[in-house]
């Protein structure tokens, strides 16, 4: 009761701007304060346990909850993990609503042995049930990515039977070049489970791995990443491979057509100009199988170019834009059967924004991937022109995840394959609505000026 009254008094004084309140003494109390009551820094005085060792920031918990604390001043020797400390400082709320705890003093009270890591699952971590506890989890490394913002961190993706978990690697583990050979390895990872903060807070919960934690290799991956089973199922956690002919290249995917006619999207690890195949290349891709609403695909993949099909003959099917949205008798429909086929359409380019061309027949519109045009050396803008566009057609939804409950239709997307896939039939008229409006305004100004 006294704690509730103290918090209420703190809220009142902060909102009134009349007085400073007593320091907060509980993590839960600090997290419970509404944002509007944290317009000014609020003092805190916590006693609890150190969960990680770092000179810049560290994890802390008391009996009510856990937080990340940043040091206002450099710390020579950070408190050891397991230490009980009294930490005093200030809490502020950032514009994104994140609580930011800044320490001024750290008093070491005692050092105890830290609890052993608890065996856990991805579901428990992603649900937040293991936050601020040491955990151990087993799975398959599927990606190792250096953090482009913080050079002191790299990220890993761990595939497990109950879902994917993100791992942030610090200290001696922050070396992507050392860890990349472990992609597709079966590993056991120990670290601290906690919510992600800062720029990537929407990732939810992850495992922080530092100098005191471990990454134990249970089974190393094949020396040759292409010496893996052929793609069959998303239930298989390791790399799988698929061979086929490159049909088209999008901004983040390469689309392969297998010998049985199946279209397989492939998301590559690296998309440097030297690694990017072209339409007609015969390739083998190796990666990790996932699902979107329509098809199985490979993620975090490597691609090996095996040759080139000089006789590639995917004759486009002429379609009207209207036929993709309407039946012959005029009823509404979404022609999903066009997904993964090569079609040719004609229409007027309405806009060239947000990385796509919008081509309309006056009633309906489809999108053409503009980044593909740039890759092919074509202009990225055809505003007002009537064009003929040919390419691989995809049916896209508002969410790429197959687990989404009833994902809604987003668009038909056309991905050109060659420079000849875009033909200008009629250039844009010089008298655009903007120019006509401008002319009327100029004439009106002249008439008004002559009248006065």
N, C-alpha and C positions, 0 to 999 in steps of 0.2 A: 504494500500500500504506500509506504514512504517513497519507494522508487518511482511509482506512478505519479505521485504528487510532485516529486522533484522534476520529472520529465515534463509534466504539465506546466510547471513554473518556468522551466527553461524555454519551452515553446512560446509562452506568453511574453516573456521578457525579450526574446529574439524578435518576435513579430512586432512588438511595440518599439524595439530599438532603444530601450531604456536602461538596460543593465546587462552585465555578463552573468551567465549562469554558472553553477558549479560544474566542474569537469565531469564528463560522462565516465562511468566506471564499468560499463558492460558493453560488449560488442553488439549484443542484441538491441540494446537501447539506441546505440548509434545508427544501426541499420533501420531502426523503426521510425526515426524522425522523418517527417515529411520534408520534401525538397524546399518548400517555401520557408521553413524554419531554419534553413542552413545557408541563408544569404551571406552571413558573416562566418568566419572560422569559429569552430566550437572546440574547446579544449577537451581532451580525453586523458584518462589516467587508468590504464588497464594493467591487470596482473594475469599472466597466463603463460602458455608454453610456446617456445620457438619451434617451428616446423621445418624451416629450411635455413641454410647459411648463405648469406650474400651481403656484400658490402653496400649495395645500392638499395635493394628491397628484399623483403622476406615475408614468409607467411607466419601467422600467429593465430592462436585460438585461446579463448578462455572457456569457462563452463557453459557459455551461452551461444557461442558461434565462432566463426573464423573470418579473417580478413587478410589483405595484403597491405604491408606497411612499407613506406618509403622513408629513407633516412634523410633528414634535412642537412646533416653534416656528415662528412666521411667517417666511416667506422674502421678503426685499425684492424681489430680482430672481432668479427661479428660473433654474437652469442652462439654457442654450440647448439645444434639440433637437440631437442630434449630439455634445454635449459628452461627454468622458470624465471621470468623477468618481470619487472615493472617498467612499463613504457609509457611515457608522457609526450603529448604533442597536440596537434590540431587536426581536425577533420573539416574538409570542405566538400562541396558538391560541384562537380564539373558540369558544363553546359549539357553534356549528354546524360546527366542524371547519375553518373558513377560517383560513389563515395571515394574520396581520396584522403588517406591517412598519412600524415607526415610526422615522424618522430623527432623530438628534441633531445630527450634523454632516455637512456636504457640502463636500468639497474639490474645487474645479475643477482638473483637470489639463491639459486641452487641449480645443480645439473643432475638430471636423472637419466636413466637409460630410456631410449625411445622405444615405443612399442614395435614389435615385428610387423612387417607388411602383411596386410590381410589379403588372402586370395579373393579375387572378385571377378565380375563380368562387365562387359561393355554396357549392358542394360542398367546395371547398378550405378555405374559412373555417369552415364548420360542422364539418368534420372536425378542426379545430385545426391543420391543416398550415401555416397562415400566421401563427400566433400570434407576436406581438411583432415583426411586420414591417410596414412601410408598404406599403399596397396601394391599388389602384384597381379599382373594379368598376362595371359599367354595369347599369342596370335601371330599373324603374318604381316611383316612390313611390306606395304605396297607403294609407298612414296616417301622420299626424303627431299625436303625443300628448304633452302636457306630463307630466313626471314628478310624481306627486302627493306624493312624499316629498322629493325634492331639487329645489328651485326652480331650481337651476343647470343642469338637464338637461332636454332633451326627447328623445323617441324617435321614430324613423321606421321604417317597414317598407319594404324594397326587394324587389320581385318580380323574379326573374331566371329564365332558362330552367332553371337547375339547383337552384332552391329559393328560399325567402325568407330574407333576412338582416336582422337588427335593426341599426339605426344609433343610437348615442347622440350627441347633438349638444350641444356645450359652447360657452362663450364667445360670440362674435358669431353663431354658428349657433343658439344657444338662444333661438329666438323662434318659437313655434308659429304665431302670427298671420301672420308673414312667410312661413313655409314652407307653410302650408296651401294657398295657391293653386298650389303645385307638385304637389299630389296628382294623379296620373295623368300627370305629366310624365316623360319619359325623361331620365334624368340620369346623370352620371358622378361618382362619389363617391370621394374619396381620404381615407385616414385610417389609423389604426393598428388592425390586427386583434389581438384579445386575448380571453381568456375573461372572461365577465361575473362580477363578484364581488359580495359583499354580498347584499342582499335578493333580487335576481333572478338569482342565480348559476345556477339551473336552466335559464335560457335558453340556456346553452351558450356560444357564441362570437359576438362581434359586432364592429362597427367603431366605434372612437371617433374622432369628428370634432371637432377644436378649431380655434382661431384660425388655425393655420398650414396647415390642410387646406382642401380645396375641394369645393364642390358645383356642378358645371357643368351647366347645362340644355342638353340636346341638342335636345329637342323639347317645346315647351310644350303643356299640355293644352288641349282645346277651352274657349272662354270660357264656354259653356253646358254644365255637366256632364251634362245630359240629351241633348245632341246627340252620342250615341255609338251604336255598333251594337247591335242586338237580341241578347239573350243566346242563345248557341248552344253555347259550348264553354269548358272551363277552360284550353284551350291558348292562348287569346287573353289576353295579359298586361294589356291596358288595361281601363278601365271598359266594362261592358256594361249594358244596361237591360232591364227586363221590366215589363209592365203587367198588372194584374189586380185582383181584388177581395180586400180583407182578410178572411180567414176567421177568424183568431184572433190574439191578441197574447200572447206569452210574456214571461218576464222579460228575455230578451236577444234575442228574435227576433220579427219580424212575419211571418205566414204568408199568402202570396198564392196565389190560385187564378187561373190564366190562362184565357184563352178556350177553350183546348183541354183544360182540366181538370187541368193539372199543378199540383202544390203546390210553391211555391218559398219556402224560408225566407230571410228577409232580416235580416241583422245590421246595425243602424243605427250610424252614427257618433255621433249624439246622440240621447238619449232624454228630452229635457225634455218637460214636460207639453204645451207648445205645439206640439211637433213630432210627438207621438204620434198616429197615426191610430186609428180605431175600426173594429170589425167592420162590414163593409158599405161602407166607403169604397173608391172606385175610385182606384187610385194607380199611379204610375210610380216604380220604384226603379232607381237606378243605382249600381253597385258592382263589386266584383271577384269573379269566379267561382271557387268552390272546390267540393270534393266532400265529402259524408259517405257512409256506407255505402249510403244509399238514393237520394240525390237531389243534383242540382246546386243550389247556393245562392249568394247574394250576400253578401259581407262588406264592412265599412267603407262602408256604403251611405248614400245620401241618398234621401229619399222626398218625392215631390211628390203632394199630394192633388188629383185631377182631378175628383172628384164623389162621389156617394153612390148606392149601389144600394138604392132603397127596396123593390124587389121581390126581394131576395135570398131564394132558396128552396132551401136545402140541407136537405131533410127528413132528420132523423136516422134512422139504422137502429137499431132496438132490438136489443141484444145482451145475452147473459148474460156475466158475467165468466168462467164456466167455458168458454164456447165459444171464448174467445180462447186457451185453453191446452189444450183437449182436442177430439178429433174426436168424432163422434156415437157411435162404438163404444168411446170411452174412451181411445184412444191419445194420447200426449203430442204436442203440436204448438205452434208459435208462429204465430198467424195473421197473417203479414206483410201480407196483402192489405188489412187494415184500416188500414194506414198511410196518412194523408192523407185519411181519410174522416170524416164526422161521424156519431157513434154516440151512443146513450143506454144507460146501464147503471144498475142498482140494486144497492145493497149497504150494509153498515154501516161507518161510519168507524171504523177502528181507532186511528188516531193523526193528529195534525196537527203534524208535526215536520219540521225541515229544509226548510221551504218547500214542503211537499206534504201532501196528504191521502191516506191509504192506505185504499182502499175494498175491503172483502172480502166474499166470499160464503160464508165459512167454510173454504174450501179454497184459493182463489187470491185475489190482490189486484192492483189496478191503482192508479196514482197520478193525482191531480188537482193541477194546478199551483196552489198556494195564492196565489202572487203575482198571478196573473191575477184571483183572487177579490177581492183588495184593490184592484186597478186598477178593477174593476167596482163597488166599494163594498160588497162582500159580506163577511160575517164570515170570518175566516181559520181558525176552528176549529168543527168539528161533531162532536167526539169522542162516540162512542156512538150517534149518530143514524143512522137509516136514511134514505138520501137517493136521489134520482134525479139523475144527473149527465149532462149533454149537452155535447158539445164536439168539437173536432178531435182525433182520435186519432193519436198518433205512436208508432212503434216505435223505441225508443232502445237504443243499444249502449254498452258500457263505454268506448269511445273514439270520438270523432266523426270521426276521420281515416280516410279511405278506404284509406290505405296500411297500416293496421294488419293484421297477419297474423291472419285469422279473428277479427274482433272478436266478443265474446260478447254475447248478449242481456242487456240491463239491466232494461227495464221497458216497459210500455205507459203512456204519458202522455196524459192528457186535458186539453185546454186549453179552458175555458169561453169563450163568445163574448159572452153577454148575461147580465143579472141573472136572467132566467127559466131559465137553463140549470141552476141548482141549486135543487132543490125538496126540502124536508124532508118525508118521508113519516111518520116516527115519531121523536119526540124521544127522547133518551137516557133510560133508566130511572134513577129516583132512586137505587135500590139498586145502586150500582156495587160491584165487588169491594173497592175501597179503603174505602168507607164501611161495608160489611159487616164487614170485618176490624177497622176502628176500633171499631165497636159491640161486637164480641166481646171486644176487649181491654179496653174500658171496663167491660163486665159482669164480666169475669174479675177486674179490679182491685177492683170493688165486692164481689164474693163473697169474695175473699181478705181484704179489709179487715174484713168483717163476721165472718169466721171467727176472726180474731185478737182 
